[in-house]
Amino acid sequence: MTALVVNSEQRFKAYEQNITWFRGHYAKLRKEHPNQFVAINKASVISDKTLEGLLAKLRKKYDTSTITTFAIEFVSASDVELILI
């Protein structure tokens, strides 16, 4: 059995690639996964209506150390405005 050792820099780069993909494809994600939580890994999307449900799916399919590199975000069906005071 081969072990893969991933250092912090590699994990951060993987996460950065996933979050960049998420941002670049947000409009498409809004159409396909409205009001859902999504996990992005290497342009692959897993979604669920609840964060708990999404995490349960991920834990069944992936090793916990792998999940730390996923971009996990909520995709709103409507525009969101943040008002900072």
Residue pairs with C-beta under 8 A, 6 or more apart in sequence:
6 14
6 65
11 68
11 69
14 69
15 68
15 69
15 70
15 71
17 42
18 40
18 41
18 42
18 69
18 70
18 71
19 40
19 71
19 73
21 40
21 43
21 71
22 29
22 38
22 40
22 71
22 73
26 75
29 38
29 45
29 75
30 75
30 76
30 77
32 45
33 45
33 47
33 75
34 75
34 76
34 77
35 49
35 74
35 75
35 76
35 77
36 47
36 48
36 49
36 74
36 75
37 47
37 48
37 49
37 50
37 51
37 53
37 54
37 72
37 73
37 74
37 75
38 45
38 46
38 47
38 54
38 72
38 73
38 74
38 75
39 45
39 46
39 47
39 54
39 57
39 58
39 67
39 70
39 71
39 72
40 70
40 71
40 72
40 73
41 62
41 66
41 69
41 70
41 71
46 54
46 57
46 58
46 61
47 54
47 75
48 54
48 56
48 57
51 72
51 74
54 72
58 67
58 70
59 67
